[in-house]
């Protein structure tokens, strides 16, 4: 399995072995890991995760778990920057299809990297972005 990008909930659920992660998404992430491929975590996910923790929608341990994975060189998680390539890729993620800006940035990160995005988000999955769920 090639490298993949993940949205916020997908990576949190993967790292915490949460059953809300689909079996297919878990298999793809496991396969990418076994093959030595990267799991690209868009940097906006850290911002979104902080926001979700502050709102009480996710426990603080969720952010700690992701930070730990990003800081551990033994894990395949790699922080993908919000850079010019991602900004330019926004034009390929329709605002009509994916109206939420953080979701567009996550999607544009996958587009810029040329990898599929693992996401449960229905709007992203209905868009032109290659997704796995």
N, C-alpha and C positions, 0 to 999 in steps of 0.2 A: 504494500500500500504506500502510495506517495505521501509526501507531507500534506498537512491539512491546516486550516485555520479553525478557530473555535469562537463561539460567542460566549458571553459571560456565564450564563447558566450551564452551558454544556461543559465547560472546563471545571467549574465548581462541582457539578454533579459527578464528573469523571474522577476527580481527585478524591472525592468523599465517598465514592462507590454508591451513589444515590440511585435508587431504582427508577427514578424519573427519567434518567438518561436511557434513551432507546437502546435496545439490544444491538441494532445495526450500528448506531453511533459508537457504542462501547467497543464493538468488534473492530471498527475502523481505527479507533484510537489505539486499541491494543496492537493491531497489525502495524500501524505506523511506528509505534514504539518498538516493537520487536524487530522491525526492519531498519531501525536506527534513523528514522526520518523525524523531522521536526514537527512539533505541534505549535503552530504560530498563535500566540495570544496577542490580539490587537491591544495596543497600549490603552485605548479608551476603555477596555474592560476593567483595568485597575481603577479608573475614575468612576465608572459605573458601579463597581463593586463597593467602593467606599460609600457612594450615595445610597446603595441598597442596604448597607449595614447601618448607616445613619438613620434611615427610615424604619429600621427594625424588620425589614423584609428578609434579611439574611443575617445569620449570626456572625460576629466578628471573627470567629474561627475560620470562616470561609475565605476571608481576605488573607489571613495568616497562612492558610494552606496554599493558596496560590502564590503568595510571596515566597514561601518556602520552596515550592516547586521551581519557580523562576530563578531563585538563587542557587539551587542545587545543580551543579554541572552534570550530575548523573541522570537527571531527568531530561526528556526531550523537549520540555516547554521552553520556548524562546519568545521573548517579548518583541513584538513587531512594532516598530515606531510609526507614529503618525507623521509622515513626511510628505515630500512633494509628490512621490509616486502615488501615495494613497489619496492625496488631495486631487490629483489629476484623474484618478480612477472613479471619483465620485460621479463624474458625468456618465458613467456606465451603470450607475445604480439610480434608477428613476425615483425621484422624490414622490411621485404619485404612487408608485408601488411600495416604497419603503419610506414613509414620511418622517419617522423618528430619526433625528440626526445621529445619535450614537449608533443606531442600527445600520444606518447608511455608512458610517465610518467603518464599522466591523465588516460589513459587506465589501466595501471598497478596498479594505486591507486584503481580503481574500482575492479579489479581482486583481489588485496590483501584484500580488505574489504569484498569481496563476495557479492557485490551489483551491480545492473545494472547501466550502464552509460548513462546519457542523453546527446546525442550529435547529431548534424546535420552533422558532418564530414563524408563524404562518404567513406573514406578509413577505418576509425574506424568502421563504420557500416558494411562494407564488411568483416571485420576481424572476428576472433573467439570470440571477446569480446561481452558480452551480452549488447546490446544497446536498447535504447528507443528513438524514434523520431516520 
